Amino acid sequence: MTIELYASPKTPSASERPESPVSNTKGELPDEEPTLDFGDLIDTFDSREEAISFIERQIADRNQVLTETKSGSFDEYTHVEWLTVKMLTEDKQTESENYYLVTDEGY
């Protein structure tokens, strides 16, 4: 399985899960292809654990510490998960960043 890691577009409150990048989430056949707005592709990994480890290394390079990760599926029809990571900055502030994990499962 391949996991693509995308940076989520900025949201007003990064502590909330990001909006779904898939416009047709009900699984119905659309008149047109669904719109996908994943943001910027960061990299491709063999597992979600590798993707999270990559994020953790990026955070450590900025002298920050990963404190929490939350993730979940948007719905049962897409192979897109949201991922929110919380980190502690050098000045002991808590910040969050959102990502999308997209699998090739079923394709």
SULFENZI-V81590 format. One record per residue. N is the residue number from 1. RES is the residue in one small letter. OMEGA is omega in radians with two decimals (NA if undefined). Layout:
n:N res:RES omega:OMEGA
n:N res:RES omega:OMEGA
This chain:
n:1 res:m omega:3.10
n:2 res:t omega:3.10
n:3 res:i omega:3.02
n:4 res:e omega:3.13
n:5 res:l omega:3.14
n:6 res:y omega:2.98
n:7 res:a omega:3.12
n:8 res:s omega:3.03
n:9 res:p omega:-3.10
n:10 res:k omega:3.08
n:11 res:t omega:-3.14
n:12 res:p omega:3.11
n:13 res:s omega:-3.07
n:14 res:a omega:3.11
n:15 res:s omega:3.07
n:16 res:e omega:3.11
n:17 res:r omega:-3.11
n:18 res:p omega:3.06
n:19 res:e omega:3.09
n:20 res:s omega:3.12
n:21 res:p omega:-3.09
n:22 res:v omega:-3.07
n:23 res:s omega:-3.12
n:24 res:n omega:-3.07
n:25 res:t omega:-3.11
n:26 res:k omega:3.11
n:27 res:g omega:3.11
n:28 res:e omega:3.09
n:29 res:l omega:-3.12
n:30 res:p omega:3.03
n:31 res:d omega:3.12
n:32 res:e omega:3.07
n:33 res:e omega:3.10
n:34 res:p omega:3.11
n:35 res:t omega:3.09
n:36 res:l omega:3.09
n:37 res:d omega:-3.07
n:38 res:f omega:-3.03
n:39 res:g omega:-3.06
n:40 res:d omega:3.06
n:41 res:l omega:3.14
n:42 res:i omega:-3.12
n:43 res:d omega:3.12
n:44 res:t omega:-3.06
n:45 res:f omega:3.12
n:46 res:d omega:-3.14
n:47 res:s omega:3.10
n:48 res:r omega:3.11
n:49 res:e omega:3.08
n:50 res:e omega:3.12
n:51 res:a omega:3.13
n:52 res:i omega:3.08
n:53 res:s omega:3.09
n:54 res:f omega:3.12
n:55 res:i omega:-3.14
n:56 res:e omega:3.10
n:57 res:r omega:3.11
n:58 res:q omega:3.12
n:59 res:i omega:3.13
n:60 res:a omega:3.11
n:61 res:d omega:3.11
n:62 res:r omega:-3.12
n:63 res:n omega:3.08
n:64 res:q omega:-3.10
n:65 res:v omega:3.06
n:66 res:l omega:-3.11
n:67 res:t omega:-3.07
n:68 res:e omega:2.99
n:69 res:t omega:3.04
n:70 res:k omega:3.11
n:71 res:s omega:3.11
n:72 res:g omega:3.13
n:73 res:s omega:3.08
n:74 res:f omega:3.12
n:75 res:d omega:-3.07
n:76 res:e omega:-3.05
n:77 res:y omega:-3.09
n:78 res:t omega:3.12
n:79 res:h omega:-3.12
n:80 res:v omega:3.05
n:81 res:e omega:2.98
n:82 res:w omega:3.12
n:83 res:l omega:3.06
n:84 res:t omega:3.09
n:85 res:v omega:3.07
n:86 res:k omega:-3.11
n:87 res:m omega:3.09
n:88 res:l omega:-3.11
n:89 res:t omega:3.13
n:90 res:e omega:-3.13
n:91 res:d omega:3.03
n:92 res:k omega:3.05
n:93 res:q omega:3.08
n:94 res:t omega:3.09
n:95 res:e omega:3.12
n:96 res:s omega:3.02
n:97 res:e omega:3.12
n:98 res:n omega:3.12
n:99 res:y omega:2.97
n:100 res:y omega:3.00
n:101 res:l omega:-3.11
n:102 res:v omega:-3.13
n:103 res:t omega:3.09
n:104 res:d omega:-3.14
n:105 res:e omega:3.06
n:106 res:g omega:-3.14
n:107 res:y omega:NA
